[in-house]
Amino acid sequence: MPEPGVKIFAQQAEQLYQRGMAAARGGQKAVAERLLRQAVRLNPQHEQAWLWLSGVLDKPEDSAFCLRAVIGINPANERAQQGLVLLQQRLQQPVNETPTALTPLTQAIAADGWWSSWRDAQATWRRTVRALLLIPIVLIGSTLGVRTAINVQPMPTFLTVHDLPTPLPTPTAVPRTPTAAPAITPTSTSHAVVATYFDSINAERHILQAASEAYRKTTDGSRTSVERATATLQLREQVQRSHSQIEALQPPTEIAAAHQLYLDGLTLEQQALDLMLEFYRSYDVALTNQAALRLQEARSQIATATVSWEAFAIQQSITLPSIGAQ
């Protein structure tokens, strides 16, 4: 039984057969051979095309191949049987090779290189088409799964160091946190050095505030995870730059501990942003929980450091500019 793909070309094969038969009757053997070869390639079950092709070929072994194909299709074809007997006699082959013992059509066609290549190409094409049809289904299923996971457990409200309220002037007014505020010792540092230090700190805090506001604006109005991931990456890079700038500062000895505590808070914030970036790549909801925990810890350390700064600034009679609700 022919493969389904062959049936598509049955009509074209019949047209080629009719033209080939007309050319053979007109004595144009070369034209007839070319047309009839194309006909049997398109429809290997075409009995008459094989028969006429056997009559226009020059080599007896080629003609015998065609006649065997005819007998494979129709073992009762007398013309093919008689022609094969005559060819066997010409080739001095034993006559006791009866037509019924000849190779079946499927094996005869498979022995021809062009048929094997055509059949394999058709099978490969069908597999490719099926795979392409499955891709949209897989993507739709994955998208629905991610949306379901996010709806079941939404992402936490993303906090940064600038989400902290304006620090109060005394440590006693700050909510209780796991980290104790570093003790402030009497100052031995000049007023100018302290003022320069706080100018540098506040400059970086203003830069971080602008980056945080840009992040909020983008994420609040974005509809795709690509936009959110891009905004998160930009904020993460700015936090890292500010961390490097602040780390390079030489804090007064009295607030060195608070300075380091603030740096540790920024490090935790970077880790939280890294977890959010990983979430946008894998959509593993557990990563958002880890990010929220890192942000809470960062908030605690930065709040404690900020309170120590405020207390030291009051001691130095320095007014720190309010960064505002960030």
C-alpha positions as CSV (number, residue, x, y, z in Angstrom):
1,M,0.0,0.0,0.0
2,P,1.6,3.3,-1.0
3,E,2.4,6.0,1.5
4,P,-0.2,8.8,1.9
5,G,2.2,11.3,0.4
6,V,2.3,9.5,-2.9
7,K,-1.5,9.9,-3.6
8,I,-1.1,13.7,-3.8
9,F,0.9,13.3,-7.1
10,A,-1.4,10.7,-8.7
11,Q,-3.0,13.3,-11.0
12,Q,0.4,14.7,-12.1
13,A,1.7,11.2,-12.7
14,E,-1.3,10.3,-14.9
15,Q,-0.7,13.4,-17.1
16,L,3.0,12.6,-17.4
17,Y,2.1,9.0,-18.4
18,Q,-0.3,10.2,-21.1
19,R,2.4,12.5,-22.6
20,G,5.0,9.8,-22.3
21,M,2.8,7.2,-24.0
22,A,2.2,9.7,-26.9
23,A,5.9,10.4,-27.2
24,A,6.6,6.6,-27.3
25,R,4.1,6.1,-30.1
26,G,5.6,9.0,-32.0
27,G,9.1,7.4,-31.8
28,Q,10.5,9.9,-29.4
29,K,12.0,7.3,-27.0
30,A,14.3,9.8,-25.1
31,V,11.4,12.1,-24.4
32,A,9.1,9.2,-23.5
33,E,11.7,7.7,-21.1
34,R,12.0,11.1,-19.3
35,L,8.3,11.6,-18.9
36,L,7.5,8.0,-17.9
37,R,10.3,8.0,-15.3
38,Q,8.8,11.1,-13.7
39,A,5.4,9.4,-13.8
40,V,6.5,6.3,-11.9
41,R,8.4,8.5,-9.4
42,L,5.3,10.4,-8.6
43,N,3.1,7.3,-8.5
44,P,5.0,4.0,-8.1
45,Q,1.7,2.1,-8.3
46,H,1.1,3.2,-11.9
47,E,1.1,-0.2,-13.7
48,Q,0.8,1.1,-17.3
49,A,3.5,3.7,-16.8
50,W,6.0,1.0,-15.7
51,L,5.0,-1.2,-18.6
52,W,5.5,1.6,-21.2
53,L,8.7,2.6,-19.6
54,S,10.1,-1.0,-20.0
55,G,9.5,-0.6,-23.7
56,V,11.5,2.6,-24.2
57,L,14.6,1.6,-22.2
58,D,17.8,0.4,-24.0
59,K,19.3,-1.8,-21.3
60,P,17.6,-5.2,-20.8
61,E,18.2,-5.2,-17.1
62,D,16.5,-1.8,-16.7
63,S,13.5,-3.1,-18.7
64,A,13.4,-6.2,-16.5
65,F,13.3,-4.0,-13.4
66,C,10.2,-2.2,-14.8
67,L,8.5,-5.4,-15.7
68,R,9.1,-6.8,-12.2
69,A,7.5,-3.7,-10.9
70,V,4.5,-4.3,-13.1
71,I,4.2,-7.9,-11.8
72,G,4.5,-6.7,-8.2
73,I,1.5,-4.4,-8.8
74,N,-0.5,-6.9,-10.8
75,P,0.8,-10.5,-10.9
76,A,-1.8,-11.4,-13.5
77,N,-0.4,-8.9,-16.1
78,E,0.4,-11.3,-19.1
79,R,2.3,-8.8,-21.1
80,A,4.7,-8.2,-18.3
81,Q,5.1,-11.9,-17.7
82,Q,5.8,-12.6,-21.4
83,G,8.2,-9.6,-21.7
84,L,10.1,-10.8,-18.6
85,V,10.5,-14.3,-20.0
86,L,11.9,-12.9,-23.3
87,L,14.3,-10.6,-21.4
88,Q,15.4,-13.5,-19.2
89,Q,16.2,-15.5,-22.4
90,R,18.2,-12.6,-23.8
91,L,20.1,-12.3,-20.5
92,Q,20.5,-16.1,-20.5
93,Q,18.9,-16.3,-17.1
94,P,17.1,-19.5,-16.0
95,V,13.5,-19.6,-17.1
96,N,12.3,-21.3,-13.9
97,E,12.4,-17.9,-12.2
98,T,8.7,-17.5,-12.1
99,P,7.1,-14.0,-11.8
100,T,5.5,-14.9,-8.5
101,A,9.0,-15.3,-7.0
102,L,10.1,-11.9,-8.0
103,T,10.8,-9.1,-5.6
104,P,7.6,-7.4,-4.4
105,L,7.0,-3.8,-5.5
106,T,7.7,-2.3,-2.1
107,Q,11.2,-3.9,-2.1
108,A,11.8,-3.0,-5.7
109,I,11.0,0.6,-5.1
110,A,13.0,0.7,-1.9
111,A,16.0,-0.6,-3.8
112,D,15.9,2.6,-5.9
113,G,17.9,5.4,-4.3
114,W,15.7,8.3,-5.4
115,W,12.6,6.6,-3.8
116,S,14.3,6.1,-0.5
117,S,15.5,9.7,-0.4
118,W,12.1,11.1,-1.3
119,R,10.3,8.9,1.3
120,D,12.8,9.9,4.1
121,A,12.4,13.6,3.1
122,Q,8.6,13.3,3.3
123,A,8.8,11.7,6.7
124,T,11.2,14.3,8.0
125,W,8.9,17.1,6.7
126,R,5.9,15.6,8.5
127,R,7.7,15.4,11.8
128,T,8.9,19.0,11.4
129,V,5.4,20.2,10.8
130,R,4.1,18.4,13.8
131,A,6.9,19.9,16.0
132,L,6.1,23.4,14.7
133,L,2.4,23.0,15.5
134,L,3.3,21.9,19.1
135,I,5.5,24.9,19.9
136,P,2.6,27.4,20.2
137,I,0.7,24.9,22.4
138,V,3.7,24.5,24.7
139,L,4.3,28.3,25.0
140,I,0.6,29.0,25.8
141,G,0.6,26.3,28.4
142,S,3.8,27.7,30.0
143,T,2.4,31.2,30.0
144,L,-0.9,30.2,31.7
145,G,1.1,28.2,34.3
146,V,3.2,31.2,35.2
147,R,0.2,33.6,35.4
148,T,-1.6,31.1,37.6
149,A,1.4,30.9,40.0
150,I,1.8,34.6,40.2
151,N,-2.0,35.1,40.8
152,V,-1.9,32.4,43.6
153,Q,1.1,34.0,45.3
154,P,1.7,37.6,44.0
155,M,5.1,39.2,44.1
156,P,5.9,41.0,47.4
157,T,5.9,44.8,47.5
158,F,9.4,45.7,46.4
159,L,11.1,47.8,49.0
160,T,14.5,49.5,48.7
161,V,16.6,51.5,51.1
162,H,14.6,54.5,49.9
163,D,11.3,53.1,51.0
164,L,12.3,53.9,54.6
165,P,10.6,56.8,56.4
166,T,12.5,59.9,57.3
167,P,14.7,59.0,60.3
168,L,13.7,60.5,63.7
169,P,16.3,62.6,65.5
170,T,16.7,60.1,68.4
171,P,17.3,56.4,68.5
172,T,14.5,55.9,71.0
173,A,11.9,56.8,68.4
174,V,12.9,54.1,66.0
175,P,10.9,50.8,66.0
176,R,12.6,48.0,67.7
177,T,14.9,46.1,65.3
178,P,17.1,43.0,65.7
179,T,20.2,45.0,65.2
180,A,21.3,47.4,67.9
181,A,22.4,50.9,66.9
182,P,26.1,51.4,67.2
183,A,27.1,53.5,70.2
184,I,28.1,57.1,69.6
185,T,31.3,58.1,71.4
186,P,32.3,61.7,71.9
187,T,33.7,63.1,68.7
188,S,37.3,63.8,68.1
189,T,36.9,64.5,64.4
190,S,36.8,68.0,63.0
191,H,33.5,69.5,62.0
192,A,34.7,70.0,58.4
193,V,35.6,66.3,57.9
194,V,32.2,65.3,59.3
195,A,30.4,67.7,57.1
196,T,32.3,66.5,54.0
197,Y,31.5,62.9,54.9
198,F,27.7,63.6,55.2
199,D,27.7,65.6,52.0
200,S,29.1,62.6,50.1
201,I,26.6,60.2,51.8
202,N,23.6,62.4,51.1
203,A,24.7,62.8,47.4
204,E,24.6,59.0,47.0
205,R,21.3,58.8,48.8
206,H,19.8,61.3,46.4
207,I,21.1,59.3,43.4
208,L,19.6,56.2,44.9
209,Q,16.3,58.0,45.5
210,A,16.1,59.0,41.8
211,A,16.9,55.4,40.7
212,S,14.3,54.0,43.1
213,E,11.6,56.4,41.8
214,A,12.5,55.5,38.2
215,Y,12.1,51.8,39.2
216,R,8.7,52.4,40.7
217,K,7.5,54.4,37.8
218,T,8.5,51.7,35.3
219,T,7.3,48.7,37.3
220,D,3.9,50.3,38.1
221,G,3.2,51.0,34.5
222,S,4.8,48.0,32.9
223,R,2.8,45.0,31.6
224,T,5.6,42.6,30.7
225,S,8.2,40.8,32.8
226,V,10.9,42.0,30.4
227,E,10.2,45.6,31.4
228,R,10.2,44.8,35.1
229,A,13.4,42.7,34.7
230,T,15.1,45.6,32.9
231,A,14.1,48.1,35.6
232,T,15.2,45.8,38.3
233,L,18.6,45.3,36.6
234,Q,19.1,49.1,36.3
235,L,18.3,49.6,40.0
236,R,20.6,46.8,41.0
237,E,23.5,48.3,39.0
238,Q,22.9,51.7,40.6
239,V,22.8,50.2,44.1
240,Q,26.1,48.5,43.4
241,R,27.7,51.7,42.1
242,S,26.5,53.6,45.2
243,H,27.8,50.8,47.4
244,S,31.3,51.2,45.8
245,Q,31.2,55.0,46.2
246,I,30.2,54.9,49.9
247,E,32.7,52.1,50.6
248,A,35.5,54.3,49.4
249,L,34.6,57.0,51.9
250,Q,36.6,57.3,55.1
251,P,33.9,57.7,57.9
252,P,34.6,59.4,61.2
253,T,35.7,56.9,63.8
254,E,32.6,57.6,65.9
255,I,30.2,56.3,63.2
256,A,32.5,53.7,61.5
257,A,30.2,51.0,62.7
258,A,27.1,52.7,61.4
259,H,28.9,53.3,58.1
260,Q,29.6,49.5,57.8
261,L,26.0,48.7,58.8
262,Y,24.7,50.9,56.0
263,L,27.0,49.1,53.5
264,D,25.8,45.7,54.7
265,G,22.2,46.9,54.2
266,L,23.0,47.8,50.6
267,T,24.7,44.4,50.1
268,L,21.5,42.7,51.2
269,E,19.5,44.9,48.9
270,Q,21.7,43.8,46.0
271,Q,21.1,40.2,46.9
272,A,17.4,40.8,47.0
273,L,17.5,42.3,43.5
274,D,19.6,39.4,42.2
275,L,16.9,37.1,43.5
276,M,14.2,39.1,41.7
277,L,16.2,38.9,38.4
278,E,16.5,35.1,38.8
279,F,12.7,35.0,39.4
280,Y,12.1,36.8,36.0
281,R,14.3,34.1,34.4
282,S,12.8,31.0,36.1
283,Y,9.5,32.2,37.5
284,D,10.2,30.3,40.7
285,V,7.9,31.9,43.2
286,A,10.0,30.8,46.1
287,L,12.6,33.3,45.0
288,T,10.3,36.2,45.7
289,N,9.9,35.0,49.3
290,Q,13.7,34.9,49.7
291,A,13.9,38.4,48.2
292,A,11.3,39.8,50.6
293,L,13.3,38.4,53.6
294,R,16.5,39.9,52.3
295,L,14.8,43.3,51.9
296,Q,13.4,43.2,55.4
297,E,16.9,42.5,56.8
298,A,18.3,45.3,54.7
299,R,15.6,47.7,55.9
300,S,16.4,46.9,59.5
301,Q,20.2,47.5,59.1
302,I,19.8,50.6,57.0
303,A,17.3,52.1,59.5
304,T,19.6,51.5,62.4
305,A,22.6,53.0,60.6
306,T,20.5,56.0,59.6
307,V,19.4,56.6,63.2
308,S,23.1,56.5,64.3
309,W,23.9,59.1,61.6
310,E,21.1,61.4,62.8
311,A,22.2,61.2,66.4
312,F,25.9,61.9,65.5
313,A,24.8,64.8,63.2
314,I,22.8,66.3,66.1
315,Q,25.9,66.0,68.3
316,Q,27.9,67.8,65.7
317,S,25.2,70.5,65.1
318,I,24.9,69.4,61.5
319,T,21.5,69.4,59.9
320,L,21.1,66.4,57.5
321,P,18.8,67.2,54.6
322,S,15.7,65.1,54.5
323,I,15.7,62.5,51.7
324,G,11.9,62.1,52.1
325,A,9.8,59.1,51.7
326,Q,11.8,57.0,49.2
